[in-house]
Amino acid sequence: MKKQITISVNGEKHTLEVEPRELLVHVIREKLRLTGTHIGCDTTSCGACTVLLNGKSIKSCTVLAIQADGKEVSTVEGLATAEGLHPLQEGFKENHGLHCGFCTPGMLMRAVELLEHNDNPTEEEIRWGIAGNLCRCTGYNNIVKAIQYASAKMRGEETPSTEPEFV
Amino acid sequence: MIPATFDYAAPASLEEAFSLLEQHGDEAKILAGGHSLIPMMKLRFASPEFLIDINNIPGLAHIKEEDGYLKIGALAREADLEHSELIRSKYPIFMDATKLIADPQVRNMGTVGGNIAHGDAANDHPAVMMALRAEVVISSAEGQRTVPIDEFFYGFYMTAVQPNEILTEIRIPVPGAGTGNAYHKMERKVGDYATAGVAVQLTLDGDGVCTYAGIGLTNVNPVPLRAARSEEVLVGHKLDEERIELAGQYASEDCNPSTDLRGDEEYKRAMVKVLTKRMINKAIERAKS
């Protein structure tokens, strides 16, 4: 009962045979070997598996690979370019927006869409914006700062020089 | 967790979808956003033999006003509501509700139609649709029928939608002047189901007399509940503190919450009362502005 699907992942087209019941996250990790996308809770709660599907952030543990047929998928592996890190990656690095790093790929991909809708979000908007992503290390404060840093940088403004908080 | 084996098709028209439904009967399930269905399939609470993905069917993703109705197509996502200028400017109750439904990623997939068609009293849109007196358009190979929201929910996971039918649209009468609405649910954390939730829509005439009241309750009854006695105590009167208190009291008496991890029955009744009063006051405030 396998079906053929074609998905574009980080700009590269892949034609694959999948069973309808295969989840998008499994295809990304196990068939395409892009293991930056993590599986955390496997129950649509933690957001570690967040990728972009046609530009919208989704939890790839709750989408069938076959639903992505003909669509574009973006994963954390596609964020950095030859010129260097994506402003969000730089923000997380500069502001200690991660500790163990498990939630980070999902946080980054969610934040990409958040900044696309709102290029200058308030702290409250950022916190609502990442409500579907759990982090058990940072207490979120430095993640919020990392996203603020990226938002300033992407607007061409000076990046905030606040000291990271250690909690 | 991986769902049990099933077969899948993504038809390009409603006609094709109906013929697949005809062929597979109640072994088939409709896939829209999939954010209730796929988790259930992963947990093996549901194991349909066939999924009919309706996402490739054009003409189902609209959110528009037409012929005196706000029409929400079966494929309109929660995120589409959030980002719709029409909804932002004219239907604040949906802005209240969508913000509290799951999280942004889920709202990018989950549909309003699916939230209702799932038939779960813990979902948020059923109570909102009761407050707004929505109608549900259900289509099949035989044609279309329209079911008032009060007659839509049969029981736990059971609705008026039959195995050969698809929910295709929700219609909400465009509210007249002097109308305000509001929704809030108490949740323990983001993405949780409601401990209790209350949706209110009110219309006030020039003298401040209430000419319409719709009140729906979330997750405090086996099926989504209209707080009918609360509505009756408001309509035809100026809304003073005493009437609002009574409306809250009736809602808390008429619901039927069950004790669970979110609280015991008495607590939930108390929360229904508080939320009903608050949402009435918020709706009045919005009706006047």
Interface residues (C-beta under 8 A of the other chain):
Chain A: M1 K3 E19 P20 R21 E22 L23 H26 D42 T43 T44 S45 G47 T50 K56 S57 I58 K59 T62 V63 L64 I66 Q67 D69 R110 E113 L114 H117 W128 G129 A131 G132 N133
Chain B: M1 I2 P3 A4 T5 F6 D7 Y8 A10 L31 G34 H35 I38 P39 M41 K42 L51 D53 N55 A79 H83 K99 A102 D103 P104 Q105 V106 N108 M109 V190 G191
